[in-house]
Amino acid sequence: MTYVVRRIGFYVLICAITFFFAVPMLWIASAPFDKNPGLGVHWPDWTLDNVRKTLDHPYALHSLVNSLLICVATAVAVTAFAALASYALSRVRIPGRDALLYGLLLLSSVVTGTAAMVPIFVMMFQLGLIDSRFGVALVMTGGLLPAAIFILKDFVDAVPKSYEESARVFGASTGQILRDVVLPVARPGLATIMVWAFVNAWGNFLVPFLLIRSIDKQPAAVLQQTFTDEGGSANLSVIPVFALLFSIPVVVLYLLVNSRYGFRFHGGIKS
């Protein structure tokens, strides 16, 4: 009897959690096509007027392009620098290497964007990178690198050193070994880091909000706050459609990378 009660309680809990996550998904799937969208979930009165209003917004689509530019630059930079740093930390015996790695990870976790926003703003102002998409990508890259190096190092550690030794016998340089031996084996890790960096940059509000002043340079995460009606209330005709458009690139990227490489947070080869 006790076992039956436990199983019933378990399934009730799973149903409650599923419902908790399903309701927002149902809302974002139905509200964009509802003639009278609200904050609740109901069967929509189908219309495409909301889509037209969103596409007619002068900055809606442009903000998505800004987000793509910033996030692609951030993801590529984080992946490239993390690959170089993780290979160096994995193969070169540096005194205090592990302490350095854990220290970087700890500092990146403790010193959040909110705590560092004043020095970041001052530094970007002195570098002349205020109101620059490049400056936003640069700050995001610096914030994501420590965790990316920590994650990717495990993939590099799992690449057998015998592969590298064999390549050296045939005269391969360190750069050739990294490019032709280590990185191809660690491709699932690179894919994981790239998607992780892209998603973190895509949803980042604070950094572009602080550094970008021109509305035509604002990414989608920042522009969403401006979708209000004449009374200052949330414009529920535009926000649902824009939210749906905002979610598409991340979902597509995840599906493409997952179908090709899969995702995992550990190396798959043991020596």
N, C-alpha and C positions, 0 to 999 in steps of 0.2 A: 504493500500500500504506500509506504514511504517513497519507494522508487517511482511509482506512478505519479505521485504528487510532485516529485522533483522534476520529472520529465514534462509534466504539464506546465509547471512554473518556468522551466527553461524555454519551452516553445512560446509561452506568453511573452516572456522577456524578448525573445528574438523578433516576434511580431511587432512589439512596441518599438523596438529599435529600427526595424525596417520601415514602419509607418513614419517614424520621426524623420528618416532620411528621404522617404518617398514623396512626402507632401511638397517639399520645395521643388523636386524634380517635376512633379505633376503641374505645379504652378508655372514653372518656366516653360513647360511644353504647351500649356493651354492659354495662359494670359496674353501672349503676343497676338493671338488670333481671336481674342474676345472683344466684342464691340464695346462692352462696359467692364473693363478689367478692374478687379479689386484685389484686396489682400488675401481673400479667401479662395479656396479651390472649389469650382463648380463647373458644370458643363457649359462651355463657351457658346456665345452667340457669334458664330463664325464670321470673320471679316478680315480683309487685308489692309484696312485703312491705317492700322497701327504701324504696319511695315512701311507703308508709303510715307507716313509722318516721320518715321525714324530716318529713312533714306533721304528725305528732304532736309533734314537737319544739316546746317552748313559744316559742322565739324565732326559728325558722328563717324563716318567712314574714314575720314582723315585721321582721327584719333586712333583707330584700329591700325592704320598703317604706321603711325608713330610708335605704337606699342610693339608691332612686329619688328621695326628697325631696332628699337632699344633692346628687346628681348633676344633677338637673333645675335646681335653684337655681344650681349652679356653672356649668352650660352656658349658661343664660340670661344670667347676669351677665357671664360672659366674652365671650359674643357681643355683648351690648349695649355694654359698655365698649370692647371692641376695635373695634367699628364706629365709635363716636364718636372714639376716639383715632386710628385709622387715617385717617379722613377729615380730621381736623385736621392730621395730619402730612403728608398727601398734598397738601393744598390751601394750607395756610398756610406761608409762607416764614419759618421760624424759624431764626435763626443756630445752627449746630451741630446741625441737625435729624438728619442722618444719623448723626452721632457719638452723639447721644442714643439713637437707635433701636438701633444696634449695641451700645452700652454696656448698655442694658437687657437685650438678648438675651444678651450675654456674661455679665452678672451672674446672670441667671436660670439659666444653664447651669452656671456655676462654683459658685455658692452653692446647693448642693442642699438638699433637705429634711433630710437627715441632719446636714449641717453647721450648719443654722440651727434645729435642733429646740429647743435651749435658749432662745435669744431669743424664738422663736415661742411657746413655752410660757409664758415670763414675761410676754410682751405679752398673751396671751389671759387669763392669770390676773389681770393688772391691769385688764383690760377686763370681767372677770366672765363670760367666755365659755367657761370650762372646763365640760365636760359639756354642751355645746350643739351641736346640729347646725348651727345658723346659724354658729357660730364655725368649724366645720370647713369649711363651704362658703366662708366668707370667706377663710380661709387658702389653700384650693385655688385660689380665684379669683385671688388675688394672685400665686400661683406660676405660673399658666398665662397670665396676661395678656401679659407681654412677647413670648413666642413667638407668641401669637395676633395681636397687633398687627402683628408683623413679617410674618406670613403674609397677613393680610387687607389690608395696605397695598398689596400688589401687585395685588389685585383692584380696589381703589379707583383706583390709578394708571391702570389700563386703561380706566376709564370716560372717554370723550371729554369735555373741558371744554366743547365746543360744546353738549352737552346742557344743562349747567348755565346757560350763557349764554342759551340759548333760553328756559329757564324763568325766568330773571331778567327778561328782556324783558317777560314776561307778569305780572311782579310777585310771583313766588314768593320767599318768605323762605329763609334758609339752612336752617332746619329742614325746610321743605317740600321743598327740593331734595334734602336727604339722604334724607328719607322716601320721596318719590315718584319720584326720578330715580336716585340713586346706589345705594341699597340694593336696589331691584328688579333692577338690572343685575348687582349683585354677589351675588345670591342663591346661586349655587354656592359662593362663598367663605364666606358665612355658614353654609351647610349643612355645609361641611367643618369649619369652626371649631367648630360646635355638637357635631358627632359626635366630633371629636377631644377636646374638653373633657370631654364626657360619658364617653368611654372612659377617659381619664386619671383622672378622679375615681372612676369605678366600680371600678377596680382598685387605687386608692390604699389602702395599709395603714397607713403610718407616721403620717400626720396624724390620722386618727380614733383610732388606737391610743393616741396621746399625749394627745389632748384629751378623749376620751369615757370616762367612768368607769362609767356605768350600763349594764348589759348590755342593757336594753330599748331603749337608744338606739344601740347599736352597729350599724354597717352590716354587710353580708354578708361583705365582705373581712376584717373583724376577727373576726367570729363563727366563721369556719371553723376557727380555731385551737383552738376549744374542743370540737371534735367528736372526743372521745377515749372509749375504753371504760374499764372499771374498772381496767385495768392501766396506763393512760396511753398506750396505743398508739392509732394512728389508727383511727377507727371507719369501716371500709370499707363498712359498710352504709348510712351516712348521707352520707359525703363525696361519692361519685359522683353521687348524686341531686341533692345541693345544688349541686355543680359544674355539672351540666347546667342546673339552674334559673338559676344565676348567669350562665351564658353566653347565655341566651335574650334578655334585653332588648337587649344590645349587638348581637347578630346581627339582630334584628328592626329596630332603629333604623337600622342600616347599610343593610339591604335597602330599607326605606321611603324613606330619603333618597336613596340611590343611584338608585333607580328614578325618582325625581322630578327630581332636580337633577344627579346624577352627582358625581364627586369629581375635583378637580384642584387643583394648588397654584400656579396662575398665572391671570391674567386672560385673558378670551377676546375682548375687543374692543380694537381698536387705532384710534387717531384718525388 
